[in-house]
Amino acid sequence: MGEVDTRPRASDMRGCAAAFVARATARSRLPLDYSEGSLRVVDFLIDGLRKGGAGRQRALNPLLGLGAYVGEVLVRRAGAVWLDFDAEQRVYFGQPVGVRMPDGRVWNPLGKVVNRFEGGGPEDSLQTFWLTLHGRARRDPG
């Protein structure tokens, strides 16, 4: 009997993000509203996981939820779409899914969350990632 592929799929990410938000806000009023500003809360949550002593294995599910949330912010606010990485992209990014921006660029929000967890420096901030993000859909100011 063959192995079951348990990797997250692009089609699962919106639900994964929603489930994470439901769990994270069940007992607190965290402002996880899929806004650009909420990415500062994501930085705070990841920093809390790291400082709380969670190893990467124990933090795997929360990091997946946080990565799905970050990706969903890009989908809702920047015009991105979820995509399943091909084999080459999975090797390069170390993740099974990512997002494609309106200009065709591909980003790895799950990997960005892992980088924040493992590094924790200002260069790994998800809020900074948003502010320097290339390929966003242009918004009509009028």
N, C-alpha and C positions, 0 to 999 in steps of 0.2 A: 504494500500500500504506500502511495506517495505521501510526501510531507505536505501539510497544509500551510499555505502562505499566510502568515499572520501580520505581514507588514501593513501599515496603514495605507489606504488608497486615497487618491484625490477626492473621490466621491464621499469619503467618510469625514473629511476635515471640517465641514460646516457643523455637522452634528457633534463632532469631537469638541469643537470650540464651544458650542452651546452647552454641552454637558459639563465642561470645565467651568464655565461661567456660573451655571446653576450650583455646582458644588462649592465654588469659591465664595459665592455671595449668599449661601444658605444661612450662615450664622453671622455675617458681617455686611456692612454696606460698602463694599469695595466698588469704586466707580469703573466697573468693567462694561463700558457702553459701546465698545468698538470704535471709539474716537481715537484720533491721533494722540491726544493728551493722555489717554489711558495707558499708553505704552510706558509711561513713567511708573505706573502701578506695577506693570509687568516686571520692570527692572527691580523694583522693591521686593516683589514676591520671589523672584529668582535669588536675589541677594539673601533673603530670609532663609530659603532652602539651604543655600551654601553655608551661611553662618550658623544655621541650626545643626550642622554636621551631617546632613544627608549625603550619603555617597551617591555616585551617579546611578548605580543600579536601583537604589531605593527611590531616587528622584525621577526615574524613567517615566512613569505615568504622569506626574505633574508637569514634567518638561514637555511631554507630548501635548498635553492640554494647553500649556502656555504657547508652544510653537504653533498649534492650530489656531489659537486666538490671534497671535501676531499675523499669521497668514490671512486670517479672515478680516483683520483690519485692512490689510493691503487689498483684499478683494472688494470690500465695501467702500473704502475711501480713496483708493488709487486706481481702480479699474482693472485689477489683476484677476487672473483666473487660476484655479488650482489645476495642477497637472501631475500625472504620475511620471516620475523620472524614468528614462530608459536606463539600460544596464550601465552604460558609460557615465551618465549623470549620477547614478546611485553611487558609483565608485568615487567620483570626483567630490560630490557633496556629502557623502556618508549618510544620506537620508533617502527614503523612498519617494517622497513627494516634495513639491515646491510650488511656486507660483510663477506665472508668466505675466509680465507687465504689458500694457498696451503697445509699447514700442518693441516688444519681442524679447526683452531681457528676461532672464530667468533668475529668480532669487530663492534662497533657501531659509525660510523663517525658522524651521525646526533646528537647523544647524546654528542659526544666530542665537537662539535661546540656549543651546548647549554651550556655545562659546561664552555667553554671559555667565552661565553657571560655573564653567571651568576657569574662566579668566577673571571675570568680575571687575575689570578695569573700565574706565570711562569710554575707552575705544570700543567696548563691547555693549554699550548701552543700546537698548531697542528704541528708545526715544531719539537718540542721535542717529540711529539707522534710518528712521523715518525722515528726519530732517535732511539727510544727505542722500535720500533715495532717488535714484535715476529711473526714468521710464514711466513716471506717473502720468495718468491721464490729465490733460490740461483742463482746468475748470474755467467755465465762462464767467468772468467777473461781473457781468451785467445781468 
